[in-house]
Each structure stands twice: as structure tokens, then as C-alpha cells.
Amino acid sequence: MLTIEELNKIREKTKNLVSMRNEGEENKSGYKYQVLVCGGTGCHSSGSQKVLDALHEEVASHQLEKDVKIVRTGCFGLCSLGPIMIVYPEGAFYARVTPESIHEIVEEHLVNGNMVKHLLYESTVCEDGTVKSLQETNFYKKQLRVALKNCGVIDPEDIEEYIATDGYQALAKVLTTMTPDDVIQTLLDSGLRGRGGGGFPTGRKWAFAKASDSDQKYVCCNADEGDPGAFMDRSILEGDPHTVLEAMAIAGYTIGASKGYIYVRAEYPVAVNRLNVAIAQAKEYGLLGDGIFGTDFSFDIELRLGAGAFVCGEETALMTSIEGNRGEPRPRPPFPAVKGLFGKPTILNNVETYANICKIILNGPEWFASMGTETSKGTKVFALGGKITNVGLVEVPMGTKLREIVEEIGGGVPNGKKFKAAQTGGPSGGCIPACHIDVPIDYDNLIKLGSMMGSGGLIVMDEDTCMVDIAKFFLEFTVDESCGKCTPCRIGTRRLYQFIEKITKGEGELEDLDKIKELCAHMQSTSLCALGQTTPNPVISTMRYFKDEYIAHVKDKTCPAGVCKNLMSYEIIPKLCKGCTLCAKNCPVDAISGSVKEPHKIDREKCIKCGLCMKNCKFGAIVKK
Amino acid sequence: MYIKPAVPFKGTKAQEIELKEFIDLEKSQPGALMPVLQKAQEIYGYLPIEVQGMVAEGLGISLSEVYGVATFYSQFSLNPKGEHRISVCLGTACYVKGADKILEGIEQRLGIKCGECTPDGVFSIDSCRCVGACGLAPVMMIDDDVYGRMTVDQIDDILKKYTVKRKK
């Protein structure tokens, strides 16, 4: 068992090690260089393990082990540039690193002390040849990292690096100087609202669970991030797992629970592994288990793996699943704070919510409340994806405008295309069209616009995206994922899908649009859980902002974005066609005919509209109509 | 409705012992069924009715309860998988970047539909929801290999790698 004095000793000892990674701080680590390589899922998929192996090898062959520390961290956020590597003290940001380029980096940078400019992320190299730090790039400049503070800074598999960044100090403070009511008051004062989507005040949730009388209570963490296109929670678990464990222990102390469960997707093997390592280390140090810091508070955490059911992100379904059943939701009330897991009072918070707790305890509620808008305090992490230059993870203060996220941090829409809309909240959310790009993003504004915060997926769409097709995509998802327990959702999702499919096939009628509206209203008011209640959102919101596209599909039988296959065709412009036969060679179904040097023709009956001909044409002679 | 897979069950005694040992370990835990099914799928690769029977017996619950859970979650498969498992991400980010065309292309080349296994047992295709590598969209996975920024014309070359490996 660790005492607070021992915890502080570890902090003092390791603080110097990580000091080098903070800009402007003196290097007391004893190393000349520290090389941080991202080990998050994005970079891992791009081959960061091979980069790490090559790096270890090169460093060893130059006998630099004493001067160079290699750290595998969590996500830096700029996933599209992976594998990412940062070299301190300079903070040099190497992007798309390959095992082959390691030799040059080690030789030039780590041995000779010269940054390898042609391998650096181009936005960090100025025209005059000087190198900017990462914090000065557009991607990071506007960000404010609270929940992601340690992601990409510490080694998530080394508890001492976490302790060095004030890890487990919040738990120590809570256990020795605060009552459960103090903790609740602090959270209430901070204005923290649940980051999983609903936005319920966290302090109030904890207060309800504390007020429930029971011999056993539970603390759960929802890490079943099912929203397609969202990976905030995964990155936190991969980059800073201990902050979640620490916050759950604080929650346990506050409500009077001794047991916690983390329900995490099995599709996140890296996160599962890091959590297992973190739990084992915390137990070894006595930061989980019996009598933490010599108090009479005991707390233990167990992992439960999800098995690929989106509905299990809904709180009651998640608990049913932990109990070992089909993950079907149950009616509320009773709310989990009264009757939750195994029938006992339970609080369930999302990963990102927990990632804010320790910082609020240590820095005070006023600090947290000073960020954000009137009703939404703090920051929000967004997973930026879709048609955007900088795909990745960003954390901004609540109230940041969508334009700042898309154009400044995200680097805008690539290929000179026009921004059309951004989808937030995944299959439960809606879209924000270009005309509202200057609305400050917070819980309440998004709801006013007909979307919702959701867990933080932010998918950018350009002029080539068909909004009816997007509505169809989300419905296909919810048809699959509806658990089938209640009729409005089970049948409603399918009927809604059939309507939209009919429209994308060009068979829609104007009266269908009214029927869709009616069905949506029924589903919203009668479905058992949030899944069914919010399924109509993508349809309602695209119909609200892009009604003309629906009308075009129904009345004119055209798809303005050229996506819906039944409503478009490929054509060769005879004037531009040189008769090079490349299109005919590439057509998988032999739908293109013509002699050499003569304009070719596409047989519409045979064409499967795969678009290969257009992609391969060197003269721009093939167009979508 | 339950349809027995065409491939007969080929479980071994050693596999059965491994599963039973795990069941005995977990039995007393509340909510043990999910971890047990996850382990069973890890051992056998899928959850045929024979394995579900062993789980039901080991945990002392009805087969229908086991079947109910096994069919509820998409991670559990009642059908065997190919030697090489292809899975195409159809998450939002990948979809927006044309993942449906990648899936279609693979289906066409292998002559099977998503969720099926080729008759020779070499490939099976599945779609999945967001593997979290949205920066590389569109993404496809074969076994543990990730292929990012996919285009339709890369499919043939990638598949070839696995058929060639097999011949060796």
C-alpha cells in the first residue's frame, strides 16, 4: 500500500523525466533527447510498431541508449499524418515516418543534432527554413487540451509517468480532505455535464446515487463507443488510462461504492490491453484495492468487453449486458442511480466525463467553469473525420465555432471542394449546414439546430455528398442495431429505411415525404430508449436543411450530388474523347465499346456505375450525369 | 431461425477441456455468460450449437438463454470464418470516402456476399463498424493487417498476397 508521502516521492523522482516534454521547461531528465512515438490505433494501423522497432535498433547500434529515451505514447490527434514521432527538446514533429527514414533521423538528428527538415510535418517548417513548434501550428493553436492533457505526452503503460503529471493526487486530496458532499458540490460548481451525449449534470447524477440507500453500489464507465466515426474515448483509454481509473475511484468514494466496471468495446484491442496493464499497475501500487492511502476506502475495477451491439451504449442496455444478458434497454424510471446494475444504485459515466474529473478536483471548479459558454462548461473532444484535411482528434473550449474547427484546425475541405454540412452526434444526431457554420458549438445550440452533441463524432461533408444517401446510411445502421425489444424502433427503423431507399432509387412520391415526417414523430414519442427516439434525427435534419435535394430525388428523379446510382449515369463527351481505349480496358463489365482513336460509348444497360472509367480517363472526357 | 452451418463441427477434446476450465473459473462471477462466450469463440473461432450446449451445461442455464445472447451480439458468429478474414469498415468516415465501393469490389471478385465464406474456406467477408482508423479511410482489414486509403484497383493485388502465401 502506497502512502501519500510515497506517492509524492515518486512524483518528485519522475517529474524531471517528463519535464522535457513541456515547452519552455528546463530539461532535467538526464537524457539528451526523448523520442515520442504514437502508439494509438490510428498510428498503430499505419505501422508505428515497425517504426518503434527500427528506432530501438538504430539507437542501440549507435550506442545512444543513455542519451535517448524512447517512449510509446497515446494519440497525438493528427491521425492522418501517422505514424507520428516527436523529438524533444526541440519538439520536432516528424509525420508519416517509415522504418526506412529512421536511420536518417537517428544519424542526423540524434547524433549530429540537425533536424531532418524534409521529413518534418510540412506545416511546422516555415518558408525561411525555421521550424515551428507543434503548438504553433493551426491544428494545435486553437485547441485547449484538458481531457486529452496527457495523451501523446506520457507512456500510458507506465504508472510512474502518470504520477509525475500529478496522477492520483486528486484521489489523495478527495480521500483525505474532502467529504462526498464536497466532491458533489465541486462538480456542481464546475458545471460539468455528461460527455456521452445527453449532457446531464454529472454532479447531480452522483448526488442521486449517493442519496440512494444500499449495501452495495456500483460505478460504471461507458467505453462502448459505438457511434461510427467517433474515437475520442478510445484515444483517452489508449493514451491516459489511469485518469479514468482514478476518477472512477473518486466516484466510488463519493457515492459509497467499492466496485467499478468498465464496459469497453472488444473492437478496441489496444485500449483493452492498456486498461489491463493500468489496472494491474494500480493494484500493484495499492492505488486500487483495499484501504487506499491508508484510509478505510476500498475500490476495485473490472473490465467487461462489449460484443458489438450499438444499443449497449444506452445506459440501461449496457448494464443488462454486464449482467450477462442480451443488451436490451429497460424502461426508466427506475433510474440507474436508484436501481441499476444487478438491481443496485449505479452511476454510469462516459470516458471523457471521467477524464475531466481529476483536473476539476485539482484545479478547482472555478477554473473549469471559466472555460466554455453559459450553459456548457469546459472543453469538448471531437473526432474530426470525413472530407477534411486534418483528420484527427481535437479538443476545443465549448462555444468554439464550427468554422474554426473545420477551416482553421481541420485545414478545410480538401481538393478545393465546398463545405456542405457537418454531421454531429452520429446516427442519433443531425447535420449542421454551411449557413450555420458560425454558430458556437455547445449542447444547447446543437439541439436548437436539430442535432446533438452526441459523444463527439464530427463528420465533414462536401458538395459530393448526397444528403439523402447519408440519411439512408445512418438508417441502415440503426436498422441493424435496433435491438428489437420495442415495436416503434424495430418496425419504424425498417419502414423509415424503406421510404428513404425508395427515394434514392428514384421511385419516391411527394406524399412519401409527409408520411416520413409522421413516422418520425411516432418513433420519437413512443420508442423505449434513446436509440429509437433519436433514429429519425438524421432524416428530420437533412429534410429540414436539404429539402431541395429530397425534392430533386422525388420530382426530378435526379441526385444533385451524383451519388445515388439509379439516378445517375456516366457519359463520354465525344469531343473530348481521344479513343485511347483506357476506359474500355478498365471497365469490369465490358460496357464500353469503340475503336481506337474514335470516341467511345458507354452501354447504360451493362454499366454498373463503378466509376473506374472516369477515374482512369486522362482527358476528363467522362462525366457523371 | 437456426440453420446448421454446412461445415461440420470439428471440436477437439483439448478445446473442450480448455473451455470447461474457463467456465469453472468464471462460474461464480455475476454475469459470466458474456466472458465465457467470448472465450469459447476465441477457442473455436465460432459458436456452433454444440459449443453453446457446453456453455449452457457448464453455467447451468438453458440453451435458449445462451442462444439468445449469442445471436444478439454481432461479434459472436454461428458460422465458421474463412482462413483469412476480410473485414471492410463501413463507419461514417469510411463510408463518406467510398467504402461501399470497396466492399462491392471484393464481393464481385470473390463471388460471395458480405457475411459469407468462399466454398474453399480461404476467405470470408464481413463489414464492420469503425475500427477507429478514420484517418486512413477507407479502411479494410485482412486478419490483423490493416489496409488504409483503399482504392478498388488495389483489391486484386492485396488478395493475391494471401492466395500466394497459401500456395507456399
Interface residues (C-beta under 8 A of the other chain):
Chain A: T41 G42 S45 S46 L78 C79 S80 L81 G82 G226 P228 G229 A230 F231 R234 A266 E267 Y268 R304 L305 G306 A307 G308 A309 F310 S321 I322 E323 G324 N325 R326 G327 E328 F342 A383 G385 G386 K387 V391 G392 Q423 G426 G457 I459 M461 T465 I470 F473 F477 D480 C483 P588 C610 G611 L612
Chain B: P30 G31 A32 L33 M34 P35 L37 Q38 G68 V69 F72 Y73 S74 Q75 F76 L90 G91 T92 A93 Y95 V96 K97 K101 E104 G105 Q108 C128 R129 C130 V131 G132 A133 C134 G135 L136 A137 V139 V146 G148 V152 D153
